Amino acid sequence: TKDTPNADPAPIVVIVDFSLVLGIDSSAAQAISKLKDAMLTKYQVEVCIFVTGSSEGFPTEFKLSDQLSSSPTTGSNLPGALEQVEEDAALTFSSVGVGVSKRDKFTGSHVYFSLDEALILAEDALISRKDPTLLSNADEMSMSTRFLSHYEASNDPHHDPALMEEEKEMFVHYLRNICPIHMAESDPEYLFSLFEREVYKQGDYVWKQHSASDSVKLLIFGMLIAELENEAGTTETISTGNTIGETGLVNNEPRMSSVRCLSREAIAYSMSRHVFETLIVEHPRIARYIDLICINYLQNRVLDPINRIFETRCLPI
């Protein structure tokens, strides 16, 4: 909240979550749109964030996502929107869509389908009010933006030697970032040599629920989404710089969710079970990194505050 002279403290950021809502009729949708206008104008809320809880948008025929976005062409962060494409590669440092400036990002109304992304935006907005420089991560931002610009400019991005070298640089950076202990100088590059490059198009399945856990993957570019089958639309997005599949690989258990490509394209690096088991025998110290990443990942899920709200972080991806 922000202090207001002679008045009750006014909220700075408001998040309205529709994740558990199964249906919205047209009159209710119009009322929600009016609520957004009232919060921005009458109550001077700086940032309004509406969470659909589904990649398909709000459960209504009314075009509520457009109505709730400050600018329909830039304010909506749903994967069906134009901006949910290659800029997903930069989600580790920014959740904003293509064409949304930093200033616009922290004002007005926004639509996200993930409560995680909404909370990240809310936190960034509060930090920005105090000290915008705290949000700058020049090394990571320059790495991601440089790769994105080179990727778009390349005539053959999947066979460009310069891009392959940048992908290696990003792999090493992300691996060091998620490993809970210090990695020896040459270890990330050795692990990189054991991973194979994979490319997915929007809608492609990385794997299906209950399939064999035969690999661990590190996402370098794009965005994926994990979905629990036979559940009430339980989903979780996977952004650049994260690993998936390490728990099933280490424990030799079937996949607990289906994972598919959400962005226009995604690039991941994958290590197979055969290579991992060989690594355990020949280089157990390096294989231990995968174990530690798995343990750290499971610990973070157990302690995730979302579990106290929806209990949706119980199963690993």
MARMAR-256977 format. One record per residue (C-alpha): x, y, z. Coordinates in steps of 0.05 Angstrom, whole numbers, plus 5000, padded with zeros to 4 digits. Example, Ala and Ser with C-alpha at 12.3 -4.5 7.8 and 13.67 -1.06 7.14 Angstrom:
BEGIN
[r [5246 4910 5156]] [r [5273 4979 5143]] 
END
This chain:
BEGIN
[r [5000 5000 5000]] [r [5019 5073 4992]] [r [5007 5128 5042]] [r [4952 5177 5023]] [r [4942 5243 5061]] [r [4880 5241 5106]] [r [4858 5174 5077]] [r [4867 5100 5086]] [r [4929 5070 5053]] [r [4917 5057 4979]] [r [4938 4992 4946]] [r [4996 4995 4896]] [r [4985 4928 4863]] [r [4922 4886 4860]] [r [4921 4814 4835]] [r [4853 4783 4819]] [r [4860 4708 4808]] [r [4808 4668 4768]] [r [4846 4602 4769]] [r [4790 4565 4805]] [r [4733 4597 4765]] [r [4700 4549 4717]] [r [4654 4597 4681]] [r [4638 4671 4674]] [r [4574 4697 4640]] [r [4574 4760 4598]] [r [4544 4805 4651]] [r [4596 4783 4702]] [r [4652 4793 4651]] [r [4628 4864 4638]] [r [4625 4877 4713]] [r [4697 4853 4720]] [r [4718 4901 4665]] [r [4684 4958 4703]] [r [4720 4936 4766]] [r [4786 4944 4730]] [r [4768 5015 4709]] [r [4747 5033 4779]] [r [4811 5007 4810]] [r [4854 5046 4761]] [r [4815 5112 4762]] [r [4777 5118 4827]] [r [4825 5082 4873]] [r [4889 5100 4835]] [r [4917 5029 4836]] [r [4982 5030 4798]] [r [4982 4958 4773]] [r [4923 4912 4764]] [r [4938 4840 4747]] [r [4884 4790 4726]] [r [4902 4716 4725]] [r [4861 4671 4679]] [r [4889 4606 4706]] [r [4888 4577 4636]] [r [4928 4587 4573]] [r [4862 4591 4535]] [r [4841 4654 4572]] [r [4781 4668 4616]] [r [4723 4617 4615]] [r [4676 4664 4578]] [r [4655 4681 4507]] [r [4664 4755 4524]] [r [4732 4781 4502]] [r [4752 4795 4573]] [r [4827 4790 4563]] [r [4826 4849 4514]] [r [4780 4889 4560]] [r [4826 4879 4620]] [r [4890 4896 4584]] [r [4911 4969 4585]] [r [4930 4960 4512]] [r [4901 4898 4478]] [r [4960 4893 4431]] [r [5012 4895 4485]] [r [4981 4885 4553]] [r [4958 4813 4549]] [r [5010 4759 4564]] [r [4968 4700 4541]] [r [5004 4651 4495]] [r [4953 4662 4440]] [r [4970 4736 4437]] [r [5019 4762 4386]] [r [5071 4780 4437]] [r [5077 4710 4466]] [r [5131 4688 4417]] [r [5207 4692 4414]] [r [5212 4742 4471]] [r [5195 4684 4518]] [r [5269 4669 4514]] [r [5281 4729 4559]] [r [5231 4709 4613]] [r [5285 4697 4664]] [r [5294 4772 4671]] [r [5227 4799 4645]] [r [5156 4776 4641]] [r [5134 4832 4596]] [r [5109 4818 4525]] [r [5138 4845 4461]] [r [5126 4919 4453]] [r [5114 4933 4527]] [r [5162 4983 4555]] [r [5188 4978 4627]] [r [5147 5038 4645]] [r [5083 5008 4616]] [r [5098 4942 4649]] [r [5092 4972 4719]] [r [5029 5012 4706]] [r [4958 4998 4683]] [r [4924 4931 4676]] [r [4954 4865 4654]] [r [4929 4794 4640]] [r [4970 4732 4656]] [r [4949 4660 4656]] [r [4998 4640 4711]] [r [4996 4664 4783]] [r [5072 4656 4784]] [r [5081 4707 4729]] [r [5031 4754 4763]] [r [5070 4750 4829]] [r [5136 4763 4792]] [r [5107 4825 4760]] [r [5078 4849 4826]] [r [5145 4840 4861]] [r [5182 4875 4805]] [r [5133 4933 4807]] [r [5144 4944 4881]] [r [5220 4939 4874]] [r [5218 4988 4816]] [r [5183 5040 4858]] [r [5240 5039 4908]] [r [5301 5029 4864]] [r [5294 5009 4790]] [r [5368 4993 4786]] [r [5356 4932 4830]] [r [5319 4900 4772]] [r [5376 4907 4722]] [r [5417 4846 4708]] [r [5461 4870 4652]] [r [5498 4805 4639]] [r [5437 4760 4634]] [r [5395 4812 4598]] [r [5449 4826 4546]] [r [5460 4751 4536]] [r [5386 4737 4524]] [r [5372 4799 4481]] [r [5435 4787 4441]] [r [5416 4716 4427]] [r [5345 4736 4408]] [r [5368 4790 4359]] [r [5419 4742 4327]] [r [5368 4686 4324]] [r [5318 4731 4286]] [r [5372 4758 4239]] [r [5401 4690 4221]] [r [5381 4657 4155]] [r [5391 4588 4187]] [r [5387 4595 4263]] [r [5392 4520 4275]] [r [5458 4512 4238]] [r [5491 4579 4252]] [r [5559 4568 4286]] [r [5556 4635 4322]] [r [5487 4619 4350]] [r [5510 4550 4371]] [r [5566 4582 4410]] [r [5517 4630 4443]] [r [5473 4572 4462]] [r [5532 4539 4495]] [r [5546 4603 4533]] [r [5474 4606 4557]] [r [5474 4532 4576]] [r [5535 4542 4620]] [r [5506 4605 4651]] [r [5439 4573 4667]] [r [5470 4509 4693]] [r [5514 4548 4741]] [r [5454 4589 4762]] [r [5410 4529 4781]] [r [5464 4486 4813]] [r [5462 4496 4889]] [r [5537 4488 4897]] [r [5598 4517 4862]] [r [5616 4481 4798]] [r [5688 4471 4778]] [r [5709 4514 4718]] [r [5708 4459 4666]] [r [5649 4418 4692]] [r [5592 4456 4658]] [r [5626 4452 4590]] [r [5637 4378 4599]] [r [5564 4368 4616]] [r [5546 4409 4554]] [r [5583 4358 4512]] [r [5536 4304 4539]] [r [5471 4341 4521]] [r [5438 4340 4453]] [r [5402 4399 4422]] [r [5326 4393 4411]] [r [5278 4441 4376]] [r [5203 4442 4389]] [r [5148 4480 4352]] [r [5086 4509 4385]] [r [5040 4453 4406]] [r [5093 4398 4402]] [r [5095 4351 4461]] [r [5161 4343 4497]] [r [5132 4282 4531]] [r [5065 4255 4554]] [r [5043 4239 4625]] [r [5060 4168 4647]] [r [5113 4160 4593]] [r [5182 4134 4611]] [r [5230 4184 4643]] [r [5288 4177 4596]] [r [5321 4245 4598]] [r [5333 4311 4633]] [r [5327 4376 4594]] [r [5352 4447 4602]] [r [5309 4500 4567]] [r [5351 4551 4530]] [r [5299 4588 4490]] [r [5223 4594 4490]] [r [5171 4571 4539]] [r [5139 4504 4556]] [r [5077 4486 4596]] [r [5065 4426 4641]] [r [4994 4399 4646]] [r [4965 4347 4693]] [r [4917 4302 4656]] [r [4849 4286 4688]] [r [4855 4349 4731]] [r [4816 4414 4732]] [r [4862 4451 4684]] [r [4923 4447 4729]] [r [4982 4477 4690]] [r [5050 4506 4703]] [r [5095 4545 4656]] [r [5169 4530 4647]] [r [5211 4588 4627]] [r [5281 4595 4600]] [r [5338 4573 4645]] [r [5301 4516 4680]] [r [5312 4441 4678]] [r [5255 4391 4671]] [r [5254 4315 4680]] [r [5311 4309 4730]] [r [5267 4279 4784]] [r [5239 4224 4739]] [r [5309 4210 4712]] [r [5341 4204 4780]] [r [5284 4163 4812]] [r [5268 4124 4748]] [r [5194 4140 4753]] [r [5144 4155 4697]] [r [5130 4226 4677]] [r [5080 4258 4725]] [r [5054 4310 4676]] [r [5051 4324 4601]] [r [5096 4379 4575]] [r [5087 4415 4509]] [r [5115 4476 4474]] [r [5077 4540 4489]] [r [5119 4591 4450]] [r [5127 4594 4375]] [r [5191 4554 4382]] [r [5232 4527 4439]] [r [5304 4501 4443]] [r [5325 4452 4497]] [r [5387 4411 4511]] [r [5374 4339 4532]] [r [5416 4285 4567]] [r [5390 4214 4558]] [r [5385 4162 4613]] [r [5440 4120 4580]] [r [5488 4179 4582]] [r [5469 4196 4654]] [r [5480 4125 4678]] [r [5547 4123 4643]] [r [5565 4189 4676]] [r [5549 4160 4744]] [r [5598 4103 4733]] [r [5654 4142 4699]] [r [5648 4211 4732]] [r [5606 4205 4796]] [r [5628 4273 4821]] [r [5599 4308 4759]] [r [5536 4264 4760]] [r [5526 4289 4831]] [r [5508 4357 4803]] [r [5444 4328 4772]] [r [5426 4297 4839]] [r [5436 4363 4876]] [r [5396 4402 4824]] [r [5340 4351 4834]] [r [5342 4357 4910]] [r [5344 4433 4908]] [r [5285 4433 4858]] [r [5242 4387 4902]] [r [5258 4428 4963]] [r [5237 4492 4929]] [r [5171 4460 4908]] [r [5156 4435 4978]] [r [5168 4505 5007]] [r [5132 4541 4950]] [r [5079 4588 4980]] [r [5031 4569 4924]] [r [5022 4502 4959]] [r [4988 4539 5016]] [r [4937 4567 4967]] [r [4922 4515 4914]] [r [4966 4455 4932]] [r [4987 4450 4859]] [r [5062 4444 4869]] [r [5061 4375 4899]] [r [5082 4339 4836]] [r [5149 4353 4801]] [r [5155 4364 4726]] 
END
